[in-house]
Amino acid sequence: MCHHTTFFCFAPGSAPRRLSGFTLIELLTVIAIIGILAALLIPVAGQVRQTARYSLTIANLRTWTTATVAYAHENRGFVPHQGNVLGNPATPANGGLIQGIPAWYNALPRYVGNGVAALADVPLNALPKVGDRSPWVCPQFQDGASGQPWLSYAPSAYLSNTPSAANPYITNLNRLPAHVGSDLSRLVLFGETTNGAVGTSGNGFPTCTPNTSNDSDGLWRFNRWGGERGKAGVGMADGSVRTFKSAELRAMGGGGGAVATNKLKGDNPSGIIWQTRP
């Protein structure tokens, strides 16, 4: 005769045996352990993803920096100009030749490879967008944020500002002014922009230069990597990439007010040179 209980069963001529399965206490213990492990691992996984995104943006920045150096080597030392406005890069006013020099987003893609096309050859509705695995787009770009994803990176305005009648100067890496000297590891070519950063507004054409008083364009006060804590990347004329906190970048540009010309020319604690004009 079998007496049904929760844990034991008695049969004639046999010893009592425990039924297989977990007790409630065992189940609660396992659930508690899983919860503790999840609490430990989820932040770590988030940090790993953030590190991967940061590594990718530095790689993208290095891509554009070395492409600029390669372009200069093949074009008598001249660097591309920055372009004019945020409209279609195919229009002559935005990306056409100026003194024989094209805008960077039309000049550099052929030095990047991997099927990267000049934006003048890309339909307006097919320009790089948020989430694209593309050297144009920072993986940290916030969906719905201001600015164009394909302008996640840009040249220094004081290096490659679009020339005009009032400003005909185009930087030539073979004929740099005396204040630059010969150490190209100090001269900024490219950098991250504030496009897609939390806290920024407006849709002005970005550069990577600390050049405004309201910190909305180029100063990285609200950079994509965590404001004062996160570091933004800057590509140098020797092909290297360096990283700086927002406060360091603002100090290079003279703080929150007018840009100090002497600092743009390298008179700052880090010795970074933004301006190549005499």
Salt bridges, closest charged atoms under 4 A:
GLU74 OE1 - ARG110 NH2 3.23
ASP132 OD1 - LYS129 NZ 3.45
GLU192 OE1 - ARG224 NH2 3.19
ASP215 OD2 - ARG221 NH1 3.96
ASP215 OD2 - ARG250 NE 3.73
GLU228 OE2 - ARG250 NH2 2.92
